[in-house]
Each structure stands twice: as C-alpha cells, then as structure tokens.
Amino acid sequence: MRQHLGFLSLALADKHTQGSKEDPVRVARPEGQRRYLGRLRCSDGKAPRFFRADNIGDGPFGNIVDLYIVTCEGGEPKESEIHMDLNHKGHDEQRLVPGFANEVVPEPERAPAPTADPRA
C-alpha cells in the first residue's frame, strides 16, 4: 500500500465532487466499500443496487481506486459511477455522494453483498 494522505492531497481532493476519480470515497477494505454503499438511499428511500465494475488505477492518495456502478431502480439517480479508495484504515466516510440520502444504521452493521453486473 502506497498511501499518502497528506494535508495537501486531502485539500486538493476536497475541491472535487465526493465519489469522483479526483475525490474517491475513502473507506477501509472492501467491507468499508459495501458498508458505505449500503447506507446510501435513492430518492424513493430504497437502497440502490451496486457492483464493482473495475479498478481504474492510482487515485489522488496513491492507492488503486475502484469504480462502482450504482443504480436506483425506482428512484433517482438512475445510474451513478462512484469511485472508492479502500486503503484508509480506520476511516469510515460520512460525506455523501451527490444525489443520495443516507440511512442511519446502528452499529454493528453487516455490509451488504454487491450485485452482479446486470448489463453482462
């Protein structure tokens, strides 16, 4: 892991949209990715479906960034791309990506399983 979460890197990332390639959602491990995505709620109040599409290479903190496709079947946003950096031990991102609400889930919570790519 080549993590570099200096003040300058964080300040530059925070100038971009949360969940973008330039400011990926910072979490710990795949479980943190699923926990974060599992807390999101679409405009209809339901949890979105999501799957890991690919890793897209190094992000602003020097770690590999994963791309998730997130869909809301009965609400908005219909489809979103959320970039996530899973190499932030002890960090549980609370900021939301645009267009989603957050479900308050008491701890401990179980991370939901990702769905299969529905386009395959």
C-alpha positions in Angstrom: 0.0 0.0 0.0 1.4 3.4 -1.0 -1.0 5.5 0.9 -0.1 9.2 1.1 -2.9 11.1 2.8 -1.1 14.4 3.4 -2.9 17.6 4.0 -2.2 18.8 0.5 -3.6 15.7 -1.1 -6.8 15.9 1.1 -7.2 19.6 0.4 -6.9 19.1 -3.4 -9.3 16.1 -3.4 -11.9 18.0 -1.3 -12.2 20.6 -4.1 -13.8 17.9 -6.3 -17.1 16.1 -6.1 -17.3 13.3 -3.4 -17.1 10.0 -5.2 -15.3 11.3 -8.3 -12.0 10.0 -9.5 -10.4 13.1 -8.1 -12.1 12.7 -4.7 -12.8 9.0 -4.2 -14.8 7.9 -1.2 -12.3 6.9 1.4 -13.0 3.7 3.4 -11.2 0.7 4.9 -11.2 -2.5 2.9 -13.9 -4.0 0.7 -16.2 -4.3 3.7 -16.0 -0.5 4.1 -16.9 0.0 0.5 -20.0 -2.2 0.9 -21.0 -0.6 4.2 -20.8 2.9 2.7 -22.8 1.9 -0.4 -25.3 0.0 1.7 -26.1 3.2 3.7 -27.0 5.2 0.5 -30.6 5.7 -0.3 -32.2 6.7 -3.6 -34.8 9.4 -3.9 -37.6 6.8 -3.3 -35.9 5.9 0.1 -34.8 2.5 -1.1 -31.2 1.1 -1.2 -29.5 1.2 -4.6 -28.0 -1.8 -6.3 -24.3 -1.7 -6.9 -21.4 -3.7 -8.4 -17.7 -3.2 -8.7 -17.0 -2.5 -12.3 -13.2 -2.3 -12.2 -10.2 -0.7 -10.7 -9.1 2.4 -12.6 -5.6 2.8 -11.3 -4.0 5.2 -8.9 -6.0 7.9 -7.3 -5.0 11.2 -5.6 -3.8 9.4 -2.5 -1.5 7.0 -4.4 -3.9 4.0 -3.9 -5.8 2.0 -6.5 -9.3 3.3 -6.9 -12.3 1.0 -7.6 -15.2 2.1 -9.8 -18.7 1.1 -8.6 -21.8 1.4 -10.8 -24.8 2.3 -8.5 -28.4 2.1 -9.8 -31.7 3.2 -8.4 -34.5 1.1 -10.0 -37.5 3.2 -8.8 -35.8 6.5 -7.9 -33.0 8.9 -8.7 -30.2 8.9 -9.6 -30.9 6.2 -12.2 -27.2 5.3 -12.6 -24.1 6.7 -10.9 -20.4 6.0 -11.0 -18.8 6.1 -7.6 -15.1 5.9 -7.2 -13.8 4.4 -4.0 -10.4 4.1 -2.3 -10.4 1.2 0.1 -6.9 1.8 1.7 -7.9 4.1 4.5 -7.6 2.0 7.7 -9.9 3.3 10.4 -11.7 5.8 8.1 -15.5 5.5 7.6 -16.5 8.2 5.2 -19.6 10.1 6.3 -19.9 12.6 3.4 -22.5 11.6 0.8 -22.0 11.4 -2.9 -24.4 13.8 -4.8 -28.0 12.7 -5.3 -28.2 10.2 -2.4 -29.5 10.3 1.1 -28.0 8.4 4.0 -29.7 5.7 6.1 -28.8 5.8 9.7 -27.8 2.3 10.6 -26.9 1.4 14.2 -23.6 -0.4 14.7 -22.6 -3.0 14.3 -23.9 -3.3 10.8 -23.4 -6.0 8.3 -22.1 -4.9 4.9 -24.5 -5.9 2.0 -23.2 -8.0 -0.8 -22.7 -6.4 -4.2 -24.9 -7.5 -7.0 -23.8 -9.0 -10.3 -23.3 -6.6 -13.3 -26.9 -6.5 -14.7 -25.5 -5.5 -18.1 -23.5 -8.7 -18.6 
